[in-house]
Amino acid sequence: MIYCVIPPDLADELYDKLVEYYQDNPNVEVIIDRRAGPDRRQDRPRQMGEKRETRDRRRPRAPGTFLPAEAPEGEGP
């Protein structure tokens, strides 16, 4: 799905035209941006040289030791 997002200031002028333009394309939906409020992406100013913290969101590995695995005959490099 492709969203054609129109800013609220231009909605009166563009919405009907774009809906008509994309009416034959079921993969495009024309919408008006109605978001309001502060931009949460800018939650706090960063200091010069400060890097963003990245976290590993993968599940932790199962605890314990594992036996070595070998590929079945005829498979692998």
Contact map, one row per residue, 1 for C-alpha under 8 A:
11100000000000000000000000111000000000000000000000000000000000000000000000000
11110000000000000000000000111000000000000000000000000000000000000000000000000
11111000000000000000000000011110000000000000000000000000000000000000000000000
01111100000000000000000000011110000000000000000000000000000000000000000000000
00111110000000000000000000000111100000000000000000000000000000000000000000000
00011111011001100000000000000111100000000000000000000000000000000000000000000
00001111111000000000000000000001110000000000000000000000000000000000000000000
00000111111000000000000000000001110000000000000000000000000000000000000000000
00000011111100000000000000000000000000000000000000000000000000000000000000000
00000111111111100000000000000000000000000000000000000000000000000000000000000
00000111111111100000000000000001000000000000000000000000000000000000000000000
00000000111111110000000000000000000000000000000000000000000000000000000000000
00000000011111111000000000000000000000000000000000000000000000000000000000000
00000100011111111100000000000000000000000000000000000000000000000000000000000
00000100011111111110000000000111000000000000000000000000000000000000000000000
00000000000111111111000000000000000000000000000000000000000000000000000000000
00000000000011111111100000000000000000000000000000000000000000000000000000000
00000000000001111111110000000100000000000000000000000000000000000000000000000
00000000000000111111111000001100000000000000000000000000000000000000000000000
00000000000000011111111000000000000000000000000000000000000000000000000000000
00000000000000001111111100000000000000000000000000000000000000000000000000000
00000000000000000111111111011000000000000000000000000000000000000000000000000
00000000000000000011111111000000000000000000000000000000000000000000000000000
00000000000000000000111111000000000000000000000000000000000000000000000000000
00000000000000000000011111110000000000000000000000000000000000000000000000000
00000000000000000000011111111000000000000000000000000000000000000000000000000
11000000000000000000000011111000000000000000000000000000000000000000000000000
11110000000000000000010011111100000000000000000000000000000000000000000000000
11110000000000000010010001111110000000000000000000000000000000000000000000000
00111100000000100110000000011111000000000000000000000000000000000000000000000
00111100000000100000000000001111100000000000000000000000000000000000000000000
00001111001000100000000000000111110000000000000000000000000000000000000000000
00001111000000000000000000000011111000000000000000000000000000000000000000000
00000011000000000000000000000001111100000000000000000000000000000000000000000
00000000000000000000000000000000111110000000000000000000000000000000000000000
00000000000000000000000000000000011111000000000000000000000000000000000000000
00000000000000000000000000000000001111100000000000000000000000000000000000000
00000000000000000000000000000000000111110000000000000000000000000000000000000
00000000000000000000000000000000000011111110000000000000000000000000000000000
00000000000000000000000000000000000001111110000000000000000000000000000000000
00000000000000000000000000000000000000111110000000000000000000000000000000000
00000000000000000000000000000000000000111111100000000000000000000000000000000
00000000000000000000000000000000000000111111100000000000000000000000000000000
00000000000000000000000000000000000000000111110000000000000000000000000000000
00000000000000000000000000000000000000000111111000000000000000000000000000000
00000000000000000000000000000000000000000001111101000000000000000000000000000
00000000000000000000000000000000000000000000111111000000000000000000000000000
00000000000000000000000000000000000000000000011111000000000000000000000000000
00000000000000000000000000000000000000000000001111100000000000000000000000000
00000000000000000000000000000000000000000000011111110000000000000000000000000
00000000000000000000000000000000000000000000000011111000000000000000000000000
00000000000000000000000000000000000000000000000001111100000000000000000000000
00000000000000000000000000000000000000000000000000111110000000000000000000000
00000000000000000000000000000000000000000000000000011111000000000000000000000
00000000000000000000000000000000000000000000000000001111100000000000000000000
00000000000000000000000000000000000000000000000000000111110000000000000000000
00000000000000000000000000000000000000000000000000000011111000000000000000000
00000000000000000000000000000000000000000000000000000001111100000000000000000
00000000000000000000000000000000000000000000000000000000111110000000000000000
00000000000000000000000000000000000000000000000000000000011111000000000000000
00000000000000000000000000000000000000000000000000000000001111100000000000000
00000000000000000000000000000000000000000000000000000000000111110000000000000
00000000000000000000000000000000000000000000000000000000000011111000000000000
00000000000000000000000000000000000000000000000000000000000001111100000000000
00000000000000000000000000000000000000000000000000000000000000111110000000000
00000000000000000000000000000000000000000000000000000000000000011111000000000
00000000000000000000000000000000000000000000000000000000000000001111100000000
00000000000000000000000000000000000000000000000000000000000000000111110000000
00000000000000000000000000000000000000000000000000000000000000000011111000000
00000000000000000000000000000000000000000000000000000000000000000001111100000
00000000000000000000000000000000000000000000000000000000000000000000111110110
00000000000000000000000000000000000000000000000000000000000000000000011111110
00000000000000000000000000000000000000000000000000000000000000000000001111100
00000000000000000000000000000000000000000000000000000000000000000000000111110
00000000000000000000000000000000000000000000000000000000000000000000001111111
00000000000000000000000000000000000000000000000000000000000000000000001101111
00000000000000000000000000000000000000000000000000000000000000000000000000111
